[in-house]
Amino acid sequence: MSEIVKQHFLDLSSSELSAWCEQHGEGKYRATQIRKWVFGKRVESFDDCHDVPAALREKLKAEFDLFRAEVIAHNVASDRTEKLLLTLPDKQVVECVLMRETKRRTICISTQVGCAMGCVFCASGLEGLKRNLTKGEILEQVLRLDRLMTDPQERITNVVVMGIGEPLANLGNLIPVLQTLNEKGGMGLGARRITVSTVGLPEKIRELAKLDKAFNLAVSLHAPNDELRNKLVPVNDNIGIDAILSAADEYFAISGRRVTYEYVLLSGVNDAPEHARQLGHLLKNRISHVNLIPMNEVEGLDFVEPTSPRTNEFVSILEQFGVLATVRKRKGADIDAACGQLRLKHEQQTLTPLTES
């Protein structure tokens, strides 16, 4: 007798769950009840949905897996940043992060297993792209991180889609995730609390803009000219900075949201005063923000972060052009919290089991 293959509950939309409830002789309102437990009350199983009839809970358990991933590492940093390493049913591995600040609880989630963009300084793509994550696999990261917060008053305030993978290369699965994060029956987060990061895929940026939602867009620029960017971000060779900026301008025109330009500072590579001036010229007439990110050391890569004076000089030059610039605070440095680092370590040391700390 063949084993029944269950569906991942988190792949269902609210309308699909409503239809399923009707097919099983229940009112549509049952879908609202179930989703309230799953997205709002941090239940670990369908058995915990106490106002849902026992018979319906049994049907849910028979047809759906609420969670599918297994937590194989849970690291907690001295600054209370928490990172999860999850293994999926096909043994692929992804990671996600919870970052705590005074008033914010920000999570960073992944959209792919690996990455095909080839950024030379990034741990996420060193093992190449394995596959896209499904809607349910992306949402499960959100719910897993949400359940790390045992205090009922502590809630996710912001989501950044900035983990492993290129989000816009998996836009078909990302869009329903964004809708679930945003909708009242899901996580109920305002669009302005959700940021989507991209290396810069112009047509996909325009597709995201057509949703007509005020999601924040972050473009990983990392260089102020095509010659240098082609070396650091190889996919740029077929795109070009001008095309990316044009698409980002359209995104701003439609969404009304200021675009953030991410710029990883690599000592002796893209951090010279001339680079800052070139970047200033590119952005001086745009309503934008530059997020400067000192390089996180990655084992096996030679790139290092600039000195603080060098970073401060870069900021100062941008400000002379009227460009708003900030330096990202490093979170979770003692637990490999930067994108892809923990997964890469796991991939390279598969014979050495990770332990919970």
C-alpha positions in Angstrom: 0.0 0.0 0.0 1.5 3.3 -1.1 2.1 6.0 1.5 -0.3 9.0 1.2 1.7 12.1 0.1 0.5 15.1 2.1 0.3 18.6 0.9 2.2 21.4 2.6 -0.5 23.4 4.4 1.5 26.6 3.9 1.2 26.3 0.1 -2.5 26.9 0.4 -4.0 30.4 -0.2 -6.9 31.6 1.9 -9.3 31.0 -0.9 -7.9 27.5 -1.5 -8.3 26.7 2.2 -11.9 28.0 2.2 -12.7 25.8 -0.8 -11.1 22.8 1.0 -13.3 23.4 4.1 -16.4 23.6 1.9 -15.5 20.3 0.2 -15.4 18.8 3.6 -18.8 20.1 4.7 -17.6 23.0 6.7 -18.3 26.7 6.4 -15.8 29.1 4.9 -15.3 30.7 8.3 -13.5 27.6 9.4 -10.6 28.6 7.1 -10.4 31.9 8.9 -10.3 30.1 12.3 -7.5 27.7 11.1 -5.4 30.5 9.6 -5.7 32.5 12.8 -4.2 29.7 14.8 -1.4 29.0 12.3 -0.4 32.6 11.6 -1.5 34.4 14.8 -1.2 32.0 17.7 2.0 30.1 17.0 0.5 26.6 17.2 2.9 23.7 16.6 0.2 21.3 15.2 -3.4 21.2 14.1 -4.3 19.5 17.4 -3.7 22.9 19.1 -6.4 24.6 17.1 -8.9 24.3 20.0 -12.0 25.9 18.5 -11.8 23.8 15.3 -13.9 20.6 15.5 -11.9 17.5 16.4 -13.1 15.8 13.2 -11.9 18.6 11.0 -8.6 18.6 12.8 -8.2 15.0 12.0 -8.9 15.7 8.3 -6.3 18.4 8.3 -3.7 16.1 9.8 -4.6 13.4 7.3 -4.1 15.7 4.3 -1.6 18.3 5.3 1.8 18.8 6.9 1.9 22.0 8.8 5.7 22.0 9.0 8.0 20.1 6.7 11.5 21.3 7.5 13.7 20.1 10.3 15.7 22.5 12.4 19.3 21.1 12.3 21.0 24.1 13.9 19.7 26.9 16.1 22.4 29.4 17.0 21.9 32.4 19.4 24.3 35.3 19.3 25.4 37.5 22.1 23.2 40.3 20.7 20.2 37.9 20.8 20.2 37.4 17.0 19.0 33.9 16.3 19.7 31.9 13.2 18.0 28.7 12.1 19.4 26.1 9.6 16.6 24.1 8.1 16.8 20.9 6.2 14.0 20.2 3.7 12.4 16.9 2.8 14.8 16.5 -0.2 17.8 17.1 2.2 18.5 20.6 0.8 19.4 23.2 3.4 18.4 26.8 3.9 18.8 29.4 6.6 16.8 32.3 8.1 17.5 34.9 10.8 15.7 36.8 13.6 17.3 40.1 14.5 16.2 42.0 17.6 16.5 45.7 18.2 14.8 47.9 20.8 11.5 48.3 19.1 11.9 46.0 16.0 11.9 42.3 15.5 13.2 41.8 11.9 13.5 38.5 10.2 15.5 37.7 7.1 14.3 34.8 4.9 15.6 32.9 1.9 13.9 32.2 -1.4 16.2 29.7 -3.1 18.6 26.8 -2.2 21.8 28.5 -3.3 22.1 31.3 -5.8 22.9 31.6 -9.5 23.9 35.3 -9.5 27.5 34.6 -8.8 28.4 37.6 -6.6 32.1 37.0 -6.0 32.1 38.1 -2.3 28.9 36.2 -1.2 28.7 32.9 0.6 25.2 32.2 -0.7 26.2 31.2 -4.2 29.5 29.5 -3.7 27.8 26.1 -4.0 25.7 27.2 -7.0 21.9 27.2 -7.4 20.1 24.0 -6.5 16.4 25.0 -6.8 13.7 27.5 -6.0 11.9 27.3 -2.7 8.1 26.8 -2.8 5.7 29.2 -1.3 5.3 26.9 1.7 9.0 26.5 2.2 9.5 30.3 2.3 6.5 30.8 4.7 7.7 28.1 7.0 10.8 30.1 7.7 8.6 33.0 8.8 6.6 30.8 11.1 9.6 29.0 12.5 11.3 32.3 13.4 8.0 33.7 14.8 7.8 30.7 17.2 11.2 31.6 18.6 9.5 34.5 20.4 7.8 32.9 23.4 6.6 36.3 24.8 3.1 36.9 23.4 3.9 40.6 23.2 7.0 40.0 21.0 6.0 40.0 17.4 7.6 40.2 14.0 7.6 43.8 12.9 9.6 43.7 9.7 10.5 41.1 7.0 13.5 41.4 4.7 13.6 39.0 1.7 17.4 39.1 1.7 18.6 35.7 2.6 20.0 33.0 0.3 19.0 33.3 -3.3 17.7 36.0 -5.7 14.1 36.7 -4.7 13.0 38.1 -8.1 14.3 34.9 -9.8 11.6 33.1 -7.8 9.0 35.8 -8.2 6.2 33.3 -9.0 6.5 31.8 -5.5 7.5 35.0 -3.8 4.4 37.0 -4.7 1.9 34.7 -2.8 4.3 34.8 0.1 4.2 38.6 0.1 0.4 38.5 -0.1 0.2 36.2 2.9 2.6 38.4 4.9 0.5 41.4 4.0 -3.0 40.2 4.3 -5.1 40.4 7.4 -5.8 36.7 7.6 -2.0 36.0 7.3 0.7 37.8 9.2 -1.0 41.2 8.8 2.2 43.1 8.2 1.9 46.4 6.3 3.6 46.4 2.9 6.0 49.1 4.1 7.4 46.7 6.7 8.4 44.2 4.0 11.6 44.7 1.9 12.5 42.7 -1.2 16.2 42.6 -2.2 17.4 42.0 -5.7 20.7 42.0 -7.6 18.7 44.0 -10.2 16.5 42.2 -12.7 14.8 45.0 -14.5 11.7 43.2 -15.9 11.1 41.5 -12.6 11.3 44.8 -10.8 8.6 46.1 -13.1 6.5 43.0 -12.5 6.8 43.5 -8.7 5.8 47.2 -9.2 2.6 46.0 -11.0 1.4 44.6 -7.7 0.8 48.2 -6.7 1.9 47.6 -3.2 4.3 49.8 -1.2 6.8 47.1 -0.6 10.4 48.4 -0.1 12.8 47.6 -2.9 16.5 47.1 -2.1 18.9 46.9 -5.1 22.2 45.2 -4.4 24.4 47.5 -6.5 28.0 47.0 -5.0 29.7 49.1 -7.7 29.3 52.5 -9.3 30.2 51.5 -12.9 29.6 48.5 -15.2 33.3 47.6 -15.6 33.7 46.9 -11.8 30.2 45.6 -11.3 30.7 43.0 -14.1 33.6 41.6 -12.1 31.7 41.6 -8.7 28.3 40.7 -9.9 28.7 38.7 -13.1 25.0 38.8 -14.2 25.5 42.5 -14.7 27.3 41.9 -17.9 23.9 41.1 -19.6 22.0 43.9 -17.8 23.9 47.0 -17.0 23.5 49.6 -14.3 21.5 52.1 -16.4 18.8 49.5 -17.0 18.6 48.7 -13.3 18.4 52.3 -12.3 15.7 52.9 -14.9 13.6 50.0 -13.6 14.2 51.2 -10.0 13.0 54.7 -11.0 9.8 53.2 -12.4 9.3 51.2 -9.2 9.6 54.5 -7.2 7.2 56.2 -9.5 4.5 53.5 -9.0 5.0 52.6 -5.4 6.1 55.9 -4.0 8.7 54.1 -1.9 12.3 55.3 -1.8 14.6 52.7 -3.3 17.6 51.5 -1.2 20.8 50.7 -2.8 22.9 48.0 -1.0 26.6 48.4 -1.4 29.0 45.9 0.2 32.3 47.7 1.0 35.3 45.6 -0.1 38.7 47.0 1.0 40.8 48.0 -1.9 38.2 47.0 -4.5 35.1 49.3 -4.5 35.7 51.6 -1.5 37.9 54.3 -3.0 36.9 58.0 -2.9 36.5 57.9 -6.7 34.0 55.1 -6.3 32.0 57.1 -3.8 32.0 60.1 -6.2 30.8 57.9 -9.1 28.1 56.5 -6.9 27.2 60.0 -5.8 26.8 61.1 -9.5 24.5 58.2 -10.2 22.2 58.8 -7.3 22.3 62.6 -6.6 19.1 63.3 -8.5 17.2 60.2 -7.2 15.2 59.9 -4.0 17.2 57.0 -2.6 19.2 55.6 0.3 22.5 53.9 0.2 23.0 51.1 2.8 26.7 50.5 3.1 27.6 47.0 4.3 31.2 46.4 5.5 32.3 43.0 4.2 31.5 40.0 6.4 34.6 37.7 6.3 33.8 34.5 4.4 36.2 31.5 4.7 37.9 30.9 1.4 37.4 34.4 0.1 40.1 37.1 0.2 37.8 40.1 0.6 37.8 42.1 3.8 36.1 45.2 5.2 37.6 48.6 5.0 38.9 50.5 8.0 36.4 52.7 9.8 38.0 55.9 8.6 37.8 54.7 5.0 34.1 53.8 5.5 33.4 57.2 7.1 35.1 58.9 4.2 32.9 57.0 1.7 29.8 58.2 3.7 31.0 61.8 3.8 31.5 61.9 0.0 28.1 60.6 -0.7 26.6 63.2 1.7 28.4 65.9 -0.3 26.2 64.8 -3.3 23.1 65.0 -1.2 22.8 61.2 -1.1 21.5 59.7 2.2 23.9 56.9 3.4 24.1 54.8 6.4 26.4 51.9 7.5 24.6 48.7 8.4 25.1 47.6 12.0 26.5 44.1 12.1 24.1 41.6 13.8 24.9 38.1 14.9 28.6 38.2 13.9 29.5 35.4 16.4 27.1 32.9 14.9 27.8 33.3 11.1 24.6 35.3 10.7 25.5 36.9 7.4 23.7 35.4 4.3 24.7 31.9 3.5 27.6 31.5 6.0 26.0 28.9 8.2 24.7 26.9 5.2 28.0 27.0 3.5 29.8 25.7 6.6 27.3 22.9 6.8 27.7 22.0 3.1 31.5 22.0 3.5 31.5 20.0 6.7 28.6 17.5 6.2 30.6 14.9 8.1 30.7 17.1 11.2 27.2 17.4 12.7 26.1 20.9 13.8 25.0 21.2 17.4 22.5 23.5 19.0 23.9 26.4 21.0 
